[in-house]
């Protein structure tokens, strides 16, 4: 292929000129010493002029990144029953891989003119209301900010960004533009976690102490060693565009498919798996605060990658503890070489919430059995799915209210994720500096 567009060909200034999005008059949010943020009372960019979505208006979607997860999100919205019931429509798709781009275009029933290689082309379309970002982690920040400043609401896969500074840039952009953000941690739309939040807020458990959870797998071929298709060649993949701002390396189909194994693009268990526990636990615990300190340990304990491309850089076994200013703590374990995890649980002084088998059970502590009744509180329709999470975002947009995994929850979870990575890679505990919004 010739005349490929690279990230260097379309500068941010050029993009702003072509879309008419202005950045003058930006006012930054302020993060107070106790970890509470204040935002401008009125969004100050051209995104403020994006259309107001009415209860009966059709929601138009653009999709950036059409690998496994991105294609799954697109098929959810494209499903006939969803289109009819939710009044939604897929308008355009984007991917740097020609095969994925074509497959998505055909699946969505779009003309070739609406299948793009450069994501900026999606954002230029004024008829798009929502952009779904499912590109590799190292692209999340720039794509999210550009989409927000183009007046789009965004559904961005977890982790929200690759680094903590990037996360605060996205946070500021969301507040500045007034657009809604849903991070793709779909457990947050499982009714059991929302019910658990109600129980915690009721005070039944007493003083909130700590929670535990895990996300564990065991794949003999090594985690994230996805099959490499024969079409994955430099002729079919815009490699320079895929690399973006990451360091320049020769074309590697291994890295293109298995990018979660490499620090340049992701952080393995910490950013791919743990958010599935951290978002729901912090939502249920109603932890509207940033972590005080994080300690993360582990390593590469097996040779499960042997014979499957390059050896992984990220850990296959990790454990983490998080301390919050309120005194609450979270312990999370993760593995890609042993699937036996630990029970999800929230512990209070008077009682506990247990989540085994998809249930929500209140179990009193022995000294408080006369005060707190043991009870099954499992709500109807329990269970997590991408469909529920997408539906929650659609409902939030029509009601103009925050979705279940909104920017406030996401920024705090991202702080934990980034601090955990820093702790693991440096071999020391990390702390959060609230005044400077940074890890120390």
C-alpha positions as CSV (number, residue, x, y, z in Angstrom):
1,X,0.0,0.0,0.0
2,X,1.2,3.5,-0.7
3,X,0.5,7.0,0.6
4,X,-0.3,5.8,4.1
5,X,-1.3,8.4,6.6
6,X,0.7,8.5,9.8
7,X,0.0,10.1,13.1
8,X,2.5,12.7,12.1
9,X,0.6,13.6,8.9
10,X,-2.5,14.9,10.8
11,X,-1.4,17.2,13.5
12,X,-3.6,18.2,16.4
13,X,-3.7,21.8,15.1
14,X,-4.7,20.6,11.7
15,X,-7.4,18.4,13.2
16,X,-8.8,21.2,15.2
17,X,-8.9,23.4,12.0
18,X,-10.7,20.7,10.0
19,X,-13.3,19.9,12.7
20,X,-13.9,23.5,13.9
21,X,-13.1,22.5,17.5
22,X,-11.6,25.4,19.4
23,X,-9.4,25.2,22.5
24,X,-9.1,28.9,23.5
25,X,-10.3,29.8,26.9
26,X,-9.7,26.4,28.5
27,X,-9.9,26.5,32.3
28,X,-8.2,23.6,34.2
29,X,-9.9,21.7,36.9
30,X,-8.5,22.0,40.4
31,X,-7.7,19.0,42.6
32,X,-7.9,19.9,46.2
33,X,-5.5,18.5,48.8
34,X,-8.1,16.0,50.0
35,X,-8.4,14.5,46.6
36,X,-11.6,16.2,45.6
37,X,-11.8,17.8,42.2
38,X,-13.6,20.9,41.1
39,X,-14.5,21.6,37.5
40,X,-15.5,24.7,35.5
41,X,-19.2,25.4,36.0
42,X,-19.6,25.7,32.2
43,X,-17.8,23.8,29.4
44,X,-15.7,26.2,27.4
45,X,-15.1,24.5,24.0
46,X,-16.9,24.2,20.8
47,X,-18.1,20.8,22.0
48,X,-20.7,22.7,24.1
49,X,-22.5,23.3,20.8
50,X,-22.9,19.6,20.1
51,X,-26.5,18.5,19.8
52,X,-28.6,17.8,22.8
53,X,-29.8,14.2,22.7
54,X,-33.6,13.8,23.1
55,X,-35.4,10.8,24.5
56,X,-36.5,9.8,21.0
57,X,-33.5,10.9,19.0
58,X,-31.4,8.3,17.1
59,X,-27.9,7.8,18.6
60,X,-25.2,7.5,15.9
61,X,-22.0,5.6,16.6
62,X,-18.5,5.6,15.3
63,X,-16.1,2.8,16.2
64,X,-12.3,3.2,16.5
65,X,-10.4,0.0,16.7
66,X,-12.0,-3.1,15.3
67,X,-10.0,-6.0,16.8
68,X,-11.8,-8.6,19.0
69,X,-13.3,-6.2,21.6
70,X,-14.0,-3.4,19.2
71,X,-15.8,-5.7,16.7
72,X,-17.8,-7.1,19.6
73,X,-19.0,-3.7,20.6
74,X,-19.9,-2.8,17.1
75,X,-21.9,-6.0,16.7
76,X,-23.9,-5.2,19.9
77,X,-25.0,-1.9,18.5
78,X,-25.5,-3.3,15.0
79,X,-27.8,-6.1,16.3
80,X,-31.2,-5.6,14.8
81,X,-33.1,-5.8,18.1
82,X,-30.8,-3.3,19.7
83,X,-31.1,-0.9,16.8
84,X,-34.9,-1.1,17.0
85,X,-35.3,-1.0,20.8
86,X,-32.6,1.6,21.5
87,X,-32.9,3.6,18.3
88,X,-29.1,3.5,17.5
89,X,-27.1,3.3,14.3
90,X,-23.5,2.5,13.3
91,X,-22.3,5.3,11.1
92,X,-18.6,4.6,10.6
93,X,-15.8,2.3,11.5
94,X,-12.0,2.7,11.7
95,X,-9.0,0.4,11.9
96,X,-5.3,0.4,10.7
97,X,-5.7,-3.2,9.6
98,X,-7.3,-3.5,6.2
99,X,-8.8,-6.9,6.9
100,X,-10.6,-5.7,10.1
101,X,-11.7,-2.5,8.5
102,X,-13.3,-4.4,5.6
103,X,-15.0,-7.0,7.8
104,X,-16.5,-4.3,10.1
105,X,-17.7,-2.3,7.1
106,X,-19.5,-5.3,5.7
107,X,-20.9,-6.4,9.1
108,X,-22.3,-2.9,9.7
109,X,-23.7,-2.7,6.1
110,X,-21.7,0.5,5.4
111,X,-20.3,1.9,2.2
112,X,-16.5,1.7,1.8
113,X,-16.5,5.5,2.2
114,X,-17.4,5.1,5.8
115,X,-14.6,2.7,6.7
116,X,-11.5,4.7,7.7
117,X,-7.8,4.1,8.5
118,X,-7.3,7.4,10.3
119,X,-9.5,7.9,13.4
120,X,-9.7,11.6,12.8
121,X,-11.9,10.9,9.8
122,X,-14.5,9.4,12.2
123,X,-14.4,12.5,14.4
124,X,-14.9,14.8,11.4
125,X,-18.4,13.4,10.9
126,X,-20.8,15.9,12.5
127,X,-23.6,13.3,12.6
128,X,-21.8,11.1,15.1
129,X,-22.9,11.3,18.7
130,X,-20.9,8.5,20.3
131,X,-17.4,7.2,19.7
132,X,-16.4,3.8,20.9
133,X,-12.6,3.6,21.4
134,X,-11.2,0.0,21.5
135,X,-7.7,0.7,20.2
136,X,-4.6,-0.4,22.2
137,X,-4.1,1.4,25.5
138,X,-1.3,3.7,24.3
139,X,-3.8,5.4,22.0
140,X,-6.7,5.9,24.4
141,X,-5.6,9.3,25.7
142,X,-5.2,11.1,22.4
143,X,-8.3,9.5,20.8
144,X,-10.4,10.2,23.8
145,X,-9.4,13.9,24.1
146,X,-9.8,14.5,20.3
147,X,-13.2,12.8,20.4
148,X,-14.4,14.9,23.4
149,X,-13.2,18.1,21.8
150,X,-15.0,17.2,18.6
151,X,-18.2,17.1,20.7
152,X,-18.6,13.3,21.0
153,X,-19.5,11.3,24.0
154,X,-17.1,8.4,24.4
155,X,-17.2,4.7,25.5
156,X,-13.5,3.9,26.0
157,X,-12.2,0.4,26.8
158,X,-10.4,-0.1,30.1
159,X,-7.9,0.9,31.3
160,X,-9.0,4.5,30.5
161,X,-5.4,5.5,29.6
162,X,-1.9,4.1,29.5
163,X,-0.5,6.5,32.2
164,X,-1.8,8.6,35.1
165,X,-0.9,12.0,33.5
166,X,-2.9,10.9,30.4
167,X,-5.8,10.1,32.6
168,X,-6.0,13.5,34.1
169,X,-5.8,15.1,30.6
170,X,-8.9,13.0,29.6
171,X,-10.6,14.0,32.9
172,X,-10.0,17.6,32.3
173,X,-11.2,17.3,28.7
174,X,-14.4,15.6,29.8
175,X,-15.1,18.3,32.3
176,X,-14.2,21.1,29.9
177,X,-16.4,19.8,27.1
178,X,-19.3,18.5,29.1
179,X,-19.3,15.2,27.3
180,X,-20.1,11.9,29.0
181,X,-17.5,9.2,29.4
182,X,-18.2,5.5,30.0
183,X,-15.2,3.2,30.6
184,X,-15.7,-0.4,29.4
185,X,-15.6,-2.1,32.8
186,X,-18.9,-3.9,32.2
187,X,-19.1,-5.3,35.7
188,X,-20.3,-1.9,36.8
189,X,-23.6,-2.5,35.1
190,X,-24.2,-5.8,36.9
191,X,-27.1,-5.1,39.2
192,X,-25.4,-6.9,42.1
193,X,-22.7,-4.2,42.4
194,X,-25.3,-1.4,42.3
195,X,-27.3,-3.3,45.0
196,X,-24.2,-3.7,47.1
197,X,-23.6,0.1,46.9
198,X,-27.0,0.7,48.4
199,X,-26.3,-1.8,51.2
200,X,-22.9,-0.1,52.0
201,X,-24.5,3.4,51.9
202,X,-27.2,2.2,54.3
203,X,-24.6,1.7,57.0
204,X,-25.6,-1.9,57.7
205,X,-22.1,-3.2,57.5
206,X,-20.8,-0.7,60.0
207,X,-17.4,1.0,59.5
208,X,-16.1,-0.1,56.0
209,X,-12.7,-1.8,56.5
210,X,-11.4,-3.6,53.5
211,X,-12.3,-5.5,50.4
212,X,-10.7,-8.4,48.4
213,X,-11.0,-9.8,44.9
214,X,-9.0,-11.4,42.2
215,X,-8.9,-12.0,38.4
216,X,-7.1,-15.2,37.6
217,X,-6.7,-17.3,34.4
218,X,-4.5,-20.3,33.3
219,X,-3.7,-20.6,29.7
220,X,-1.0,-23.2,28.8
221,X,-0.1,-21.2,25.7
222,X,0.4,-18.0,27.8
223,X,-2.1,-15.2,28.1
224,X,-2.7,-12.8,25.2
225,X,-1.0,-15.0,22.7
226,X,-3.7,-14.5,20.2
227,X,-3.5,-16.3,16.8
228,X,-1.6,-14.2,14.2
229,X,-3.5,-14.2,10.9
230,X,-1.5,-14.5,7.6
231,X,-2.9,-11.2,6.3
232,X,-1.1,-9.4,9.1
233,X,1.7,-7.9,6.9
234,X,3.2,-4.4,6.5
235,X,1.2,-4.1,3.3
236,X,-2.1,-4.5,5.1
237,X,-1.4,-2.8,8.4
238,X,-0.4,0.9,8.8
239,X,2.4,0.1,11.3
240,X,3.6,3.7,11.9
241,X,0.1,4.8,12.5
242,X,-0.5,1.9,15.0
243,X,2.7,2.8,16.9
244,X,1.6,6.4,17.3
245,X,3.8,8.1,20.0
246,X,5.3,4.9,21.2
247,X,9.0,4.1,20.3
248,X,9.7,3.2,16.7
249,X,10.3,-0.5,16.2
250,X,10.3,-2.6,13.0
251,X,7.0,-4.1,12.0
252,X,6.0,-7.0,14.3
253,X,2.8,-9.0,13.9
254,X,3.6,-10.4,17.3
255,X,3.3,-7.0,18.9
256,X,0.3,-6.0,16.9
257,X,-1.7,-9.0,18.1
258,X,-0.2,-9.5,21.5
259,X,0.5,-6.0,22.6
260,X,-0.8,-6.5,26.1
261,X,2.4,-8.4,26.9
262,X,4.6,-5.3,26.3
263,X,5.1,-2.2,28.5
264,X,5.1,0.1,25.5
265,X,1.4,-0.5,24.8
266,X,-0.1,-2.0,28.0
267,X,0.5,-3.5,31.4
268,X,-0.9,-7.0,31.4
269,X,-2.9,-8.1,34.4
270,X,-2.7,-4.7,36.1
271,X,-4.5,-2.8,33.4
272,X,-6.3,-5.5,31.5
273,X,-7.7,-7.7,34.2
274,X,-7.7,-5.8,37.5
275,X,-10.0,-3.0,36.4
276,X,-12.7,-5.7,36.1
277,X,-12.5,-6.0,39.9
278,X,-11.4,-2.5,40.9
279,X,-14.2,-0.6,39.2
280,X,-17.1,-2.7,40.7
281,X,-15.5,-2.9,44.1
282,X,-14.8,0.8,44.3
283,X,-18.3,1.5,43.0
284,X,-19.9,-0.8,45.6
285,X,-17.8,0.6,48.4
286,X,-18.7,4.1,47.3
287,X,-15.0,5.1,47.4
288,X,-15.1,8.6,46.0
289,X,-11.5,9.2,46.8
290,X,-8.0,8.7,45.4
291,X,-5.7,6.1,46.8
292,X,-3.3,7.1,49.5
293,X,-0.7,4.4,48.7
294,X,-0.4,1.3,46.6
295,X,2.0,-1.7,46.9
296,X,2.2,-4.2,44.0
297,X,4.4,-7.3,43.9
298,X,4.9,-10.3,41.6
299,X,6.8,-11.4,38.6
300,X,7.1,-13.8,35.7
301,X,7.0,-17.2,37.4
302,X,6.6,-19.6,34.5
303,X,7.7,-20.1,30.9
304,X,4.2,-20.4,29.6
305,X,5.1,-18.1,26.7
306,X,7.7,-20.6,25.5
307,X,7.2,-21.3,21.8
308,X,4.6,-18.5,21.4
309,X,6.5,-15.5,20.1
310,X,8.5,-13.1,22.1
311,X,8.7,-13.6,25.9
312,X,6.3,-11.4,27.8
313,X,7.5,-8.3,29.6
314,X,4.6,-8.0,32.0
315,X,4.0,-10.2,35.0
316,X,2.1,-13.5,35.0
317,X,1.4,-13.3,38.8
318,X,0.7,-10.2,40.9
319,X,-0.8,-9.1,44.2
320,X,-1.7,-5.6,45.3
321,X,-2.8,-3.7,48.4
322,X,-4.4,-0.2,48.2
323,X,-4.9,2.2,51.1
324,X,-7.4,5.1,50.9
325,X,-7.4,8.3,53.0
326,X,-10.7,7.1,54.7
327,X,-8.9,4.1,56.1
328,X,-10.6,1.6,53.7
329,X,-8.3,-0.9,51.9
330,X,-8.5,-3.2,48.9
331,X,-6.5,-6.4,48.3
332,X,-6.5,-7.8,44.7
333,X,-4.6,-10.8,43.3
334,X,-4.1,-11.7,39.6
335,X,-2.6,-14.5,37.6
336,X,-2.5,-15.8,34.1
337,X,-1.0,-19.2,35.1
338,X,-3.3,-20.3,37.9
339,X,-7.1,-19.8,37.7
340,X,-8.0,-20.4,41.3
341,X,-8.8,-16.9,42.7
342,X,-10.0,-15.6,46.0
343,X,-13.6,-14.8,46.9
344,X,-14.9,-11.3,46.2
345,X,-15.8,-9.7,49.5
346,X,-16.4,-6.4,51.2
347,X,-15.8,-6.4,54.9
348,X,-17.3,-4.1,57.5
349,X,-17.0,-4.0,61.3
350,X,-20.6,-5.3,61.7
351,X,-20.9,-7.5,58.6
352,X,-19.7,-8.6,55.3
353,X,-20.9,-8.7,51.7
354,X,-20.0,-12.0,49.9
355,X,-20.3,-12.4,46.1
356,X,-19.7,-16.1,45.5
357,X,-21.7,-17.7,42.8
358,X,-22.9,-14.4,41.5
359,X,-24.9,-13.8,44.6
360,X,-24.9,-10.9,47.1
361,X,-25.1,-12.2,50.6
362,X,-25.0,-10.2,53.8
363,X,-23.2,-12.2,56.5
364,X,-23.0,-10.6,60.0
365,X,-19.9,-10.7,62.2
366,X,-20.4,-12.9,65.2
367,X,-20.7,-10.1,67.8
368,X,-23.4,-8.4,65.7
369,X,-25.7,-11.3,64.8
370,X,-28.5,-9.8,66.9
371,X,-28.2,-6.5,65.1
372,X,-27.6,-7.6,61.5
373,X,-29.6,-10.3,59.7
374,X,-28.0,-12.8,57.4
375,X,-29.7,-12.3,54.1
376,X,-29.5,-13.1,50.4
377,X,-29.7,-9.7,48.6
378,X,-29.1,-10.9,45.1
379,X,-31.1,-8.6,42.7
380,X,-33.0,-9.8,39.8
381,X,-31.2,-10.0,36.4
382,X,-27.8,-10.3,38.1
383,X,-24.8,-11.0,35.9
384,X,-22.5,-8.8,33.9
385,X,-22.4,-8.3,30.1
386,X,-21.2,-5.8,27.5
387,X,-24.8,-5.5,26.4
388,X,-25.9,-4.2,29.8
389,X,-23.0,-1.8,30.0
390,X,-23.8,-0.4,26.5
391,X,-27.5,-0.1,27.4
392,X,-26.6,1.8,30.6
393,X,-24.6,4.3,28.5
394,X,-27.4,4.8,26.1
395,X,-29.8,5.4,28.9
396,X,-27.4,7.8,30.6
397,X,-27.0,9.8,27.4
398,X,-30.8,10.1,26.9
399,X,-31.2,11.2,30.5
400,X,-28.1,13.4,30.4
401,X,-26.7,11.8,33.6
402,X,-23.5,10.0,34.5
403,X,-23.2,6.4,33.5
404,X,-22.2,3.6,35.8
405,X,-18.5,3.7,35.1
406,X,-18.2,7.4,34.6
407,X,-15.1,9.7,34.5
408,X,-15.2,10.2,38.3
409,X,-14.9,6.5,39.1
410,X,-12.6,5.9,36.2
411,X,-10.0,8.5,37.2
412,X,-9.8,7.0,40.7
413,X,-9.4,3.5,39.4
414,X,-6.8,4.6,36.9
415,X,-4.8,6.2,39.7
416,X,-4.7,2.7,41.4
417,X,-3.8,1.0,38.2
418,X,-0.9,3.4,37.4
419,X,0.4,3.4,40.9
420,X,0.3,-0.4,40.9
421,X,2.4,-0.5,37.7
422,X,4.8,2.0,39.1
423,X,5.1,0.0,42.4
424,X,5.6,-3.3,40.6
425,X,8.3,-1.9,38.1
426,X,10.2,0.0,40.8
427,X,9.9,-2.5,43.6
428,X,8.6,0.0,46.1
429,X,5.3,1.4,47.5
430,X,3.9,4.4,45.7
431,X,2.0,7.3,47.1
432,X,-0.4,9.8,45.5
433,X,0.3,13.6,45.7
434,X,-3.1,15.1,45.5
435,X,-1.9,18.7,45.1
436,X,0.2,17.9,42.1
437,X,-1.9,15.0,40.8
438,X,1.0,12.7,40.5
439,X,2.7,9.5,41.8
440,X,5.5,9.9,44.4
